Amino acid sequence: MVLACSDCNRGTNGKFAKLLDIKLLERLHTRNEYLIGSHHPLRETLMLQTGKK
């Protein structure tokens, strides 16, 4: 699952190789940090994907 702004997520005409808005990146980081600190089933996957131990 990846956060994307509405402009970037408009189907084939809207998905380009560009960075997300910084606010969306911050939301993704906050969500991942919360899940890594919890006992959520996604915890182990996020830790592997982000290099956290």
C-alpha positions as CSV (number, residue, x, y, z in Angstrom):
1,M,0.0,0.0,0.0
2,V,1.4,3.4,-1.0
3,L,-0.1,6.8,-0.2
4,A,-0.7,8.9,-3.3
5,C,-2.3,12.3,-3.7
6,S,-5.4,12.5,-5.9
7,D,-3.5,14.1,-8.8
8,C,-1.0,11.2,-8.8
9,N,-3.6,8.5,-8.5
10,R,-5.9,9.3,-11.5
11,G,-5.3,6.1,-13.5
12,T,-3.0,5.7,-16.4
13,N,-2.9,9.4,-17.2
14,G,-2.0,10.4,-13.7
15,K,0.7,7.9,-12.5
16,F,4.1,9.2,-13.2
17,A,7.6,8.7,-11.7
18,K,7.5,11.7,-9.4
19,L,7.8,12.2,-5.6
20,L,4.8,12.5,-3.4
21,D,4.0,15.8,-1.6
22,I,6.0,16.1,1.6
23,K,2.8,16.0,3.7
24,L,1.9,12.6,2.3
25,L,5.4,11.3,2.9
26,E,5.2,12.5,6.5
27,R,1.9,10.7,6.9
28,L,3.3,7.5,5.5
29,H,6.3,7.7,7.9
30,T,4.1,8.4,10.9
31,R,1.9,5.4,10.0
32,N,4.9,3.1,9.5
33,E,6.5,4.2,12.8
34,Y,3.2,3.6,14.7
35,L,2.8,0.1,13.2
36,I,6.4,-0.8,13.8
37,G,5.9,0.2,17.5
38,S,2.8,-1.9,17.8
39,H,2.0,-5.6,17.6
40,H,0.2,-5.2,14.3
41,P,0.6,-8.0,11.8
42,L,2.3,-5.6,9.3
43,R,5.0,-4.8,11.9
44,E,7.5,-7.5,10.7
45,T,6.9,-6.7,7.0
46,L,7.5,-2.9,7.6
47,M,10.6,-3.6,9.6
48,L,12.1,-5.7,6.8
49,Q,11.2,-3.1,4.2
50,T,12.5,-0.1,6.1
51,G,15.6,-1.7,7.5
52,K,14.4,-1.2,11.1
53,K,15.3,-3.8,13.8
